Amino acid sequence: NTASPEAYRLLQKANADLGLLNDKGIDSAIEGYRQALAQDERYVEAYSALAIAYCRKFSMTTDSSYLDLASANATAALRLDSNAIDAHVANAEILNARGKTADAVEEIKKALANDPENFRTLSAEADLYSRMKRFSEAEVTYRRILLIRPNHWLTYNRLGVLMTSQGDCDQALKYFRMAFAL
């Protein structure tokens, strides 16, 4: 939380920019988070969001300097609040990108310990398991997400992709159709 209305406004605008399709607003989101931090240098949510945005920028560019920036911001958030869920999620992404998958899973577990039904954390966990080819764990987590958000088309789509990768085309088609219907 922040006591600065301007920092909060900047964070909300940056969040909207980060949510634009195809990462079209990634650069303006990063700048918005940086401006929010200029207004309140103890704004945990802004550090966490900036860490996640830098992780996304890394995934677009593969420039490791963005991972370093993500790590610095996640560390700042966790220094201010050791329970900062999004900072743990960002750390998981950073660790996974650096090939430290076991440590990445532990970071996700830390985040889920603080909020076991956090949608974004569960999505990050499922995606992490999927990338690690731990398909049964990914499937369980995707199904858990659908208990919380039964109308989330992207989760059905990801389940379809997962089923396709396992050769279960009938199940994949079922999930793709559900995603399309939503």
C-alpha positions in Angstrom: 0.0 0.0 0.0 1.0 3.6 -0.5 0.0 6.9 1.1 0.6 8.7 -2.2 -2.5 9.0 -4.3 -0.3 9.9 -7.3 1.8 6.7 -6.9 -1.4 4.7 -6.7 -2.7 6.3 -9.9 0.5 5.7 -11.7 0.5 2.0 -10.6 -3.1 1.5 -11.8 -2.2 3.1 -15.2 0.9 1.0 -15.5 -1.1 -2.2 -14.7 -3.6 -1.3 -17.5 -0.7 -0.8 -19.9 0.8 -4.1 -18.9 -2.5 -5.8 -19.6 -2.6 -4.6 -23.3 -2.6 -7.4 -25.8 0.7 -8.7 -27.2 2.7 -6.8 -24.6 2.0 -3.6 -26.6 2.2 -1.5 -23.4 5.2 -3.1 -21.7 7.5 -0.1 -22.1 4.9 2.4 -20.8 4.1 0.0 -18.0 7.7 -0.2 -16.9 8.0 3.6 -17.0 4.7 4.0 -15.0 6.0 1.7 -12.3 9.3 3.6 -12.2 7.3 6.8 -11.8 5.2 5.3 -9.0 8.4 4.4 -7.2 9.7 8.0 -7.7 6.5 9.1 -5.8 6.9 6.5 -3.1 10.1 4.6 -2.7 8.6 2.1 -0.3 5.7 1.0 -2.6 6.0 -2.8 -2.4 3.4 -3.4 -5.1 5.2 -1.1 -7.5 8.5 -2.9 -7.0 6.8 -6.3 -7.4 4.9 -5.2 -10.5 8.1 -3.8 -12.0 9.9 -7.1 -11.4 7.1 -8.9 -13.2 7.2 -6.4 -16.1 11.0 -6.8 -16.4 10.5 -10.6 -16.5 8.0 -10.2 -19.4 10.5 -7.8 -21.1 13.2 -10.5 -20.8 10.9 -13.1 -22.3 10.4 -10.8 -25.3 14.0 -9.9 -25.8 16.1 -12.6 -24.0 18.3 -9.7 -22.8 19.6 -10.9 -19.4 19.9 -7.3 -18.1 16.1 -7.4 -17.7 16.4 -10.4 -15.5 18.9 -8.6 -13.4 16.5 -5.6 -13.1 13.6 -7.9 -12.2 15.7 -9.5 -9.5 16.7 -6.2 -8.0 13.1 -5.0 -7.9 11.8 -8.3 -6.4 14.5 -8.2 -3.8 13.5 -4.6 -2.9 9.9 -5.7 -2.6 10.8 -8.6 -0.4 13.1 -6.5 1.8 10.1 -4.3 2.5 7.6 -7.2 2.8 8.8 -10.7 2.9 5.2 -11.9 2.0 5.0 -9.9 -1.2 3.3 -12.5 -3.4 4.1 -11.0 -6.8 7.7 -10.6 -5.8 7.9 -14.3 -5.1 6.2 -15.0 -8.4 8.8 -12.8 -10.2 11.6 -14.6 -8.4 10.2 -17.9 -9.6 10.3 -16.6 -13.2 13.8 -15.3 -12.7 15.0 -18.6 -11.2 13.3 -20.6 -13.9 14.9 -18.5 -16.6 18.3 -19.1 -15.0 17.8 -22.8 -15.0 17.1 -23.1 -11.3 13.8 -24.9 -11.6 13.7 -26.5 -8.1 14.3 -23.1 -6.6 11.6 -21.6 -8.8 9.1 -24.2 -7.5 10.1 -23.2 -3.9 9.4 -19.5 -4.6 5.9 -20.4 -6.0 5.3 -22.4 -2.8 6.3 -19.4 -0.7 3.8 -17.2 -2.6 1.0 -19.8 -2.3 1.7 -20.2 1.5 0.6 -16.5 1.7 -2.5 -16.9 -0.4 -3.3 -20.5 -1.5 -6.0 -19.4 -4.0 -4.2 -16.5 -5.6 -5.1 -16.8 -9.3 -1.9 -15.3 -10.7 0.3 -17.4 -8.5 -1.6 -20.6 -9.5 -1.3 -19.6 -13.1 2.4 -19.1 -12.7 2.7 -22.5 -11.0 0.8 -24.3 -13.7 2.8 -22.6 -16.4 6.1 -23.4 -14.6 5.2 -27.1 -14.2 4.2 -27.2 -17.9 7.5 -25.7 -19.0 9.3 -28.2 -16.8 7.3 -31.0 -18.5 5.8 -32.0 -15.1 2.5 -32.4 -16.9 0.4 -34.2 -14.2 1.2 -31.4 -11.7 0.4 -28.7 -14.3 -2.9 -30.4 -15.1 -3.8 -30.5 -11.4 -3.0 -26.9 -11.0 -4.9 -25.8 -14.1 -8.0 -27.7 -12.8 -7.5 -26.0 -9.4 -7.6 -22.6 -11.2 -10.8 -23.6 -12.9 -12.4 -24.2 -9.5 -11.6 -20.6 -8.6 -12.3 -19.1 -12.1 -14.5 -21.5 -14.1 -14.9 -19.0 -16.9 -11.2 -18.3 -17.6 -10.8 -19.0 -21.3 -7.0 -18.9 -21.2 -6.8 -21.7 -18.6 -9.0 -23.9 -20.8 -6.8 -23.1 -23.7 -3.7 -24.0 -21.7 -5.3 -27.3 -20.7 -5.9 -28.0 -24.4 -2.3 -27.3 -25.2 -1.2 -29.6 -22.3 -3.5 -32.4 -23.4 -2.2 -32.1 -26.9 1.4 -32.4 -25.7 0.4 -35.6 -24.0 -1.4 -37.0 -27.0 -4.9 -36.8 -25.6 -6.5 -35.1 -28.6 -10.1 -35.8 -27.5 -9.5 -34.0 -24.2 -7.6 -31.3 -25.9 -10.4 -30.7 -28.3 -12.9 -30.5 -25.4 -10.8 -27.8 -23.7 -10.2 -25.8 -26.9 -13.9 -25.8 -27.6 -14.6 -24.5 -24.1 -12.0 -21.8 -24.5 -13.6 -20.8 -27.8 -17.1 -20.8 -26.3 -15.9 -18.4 -23.6 
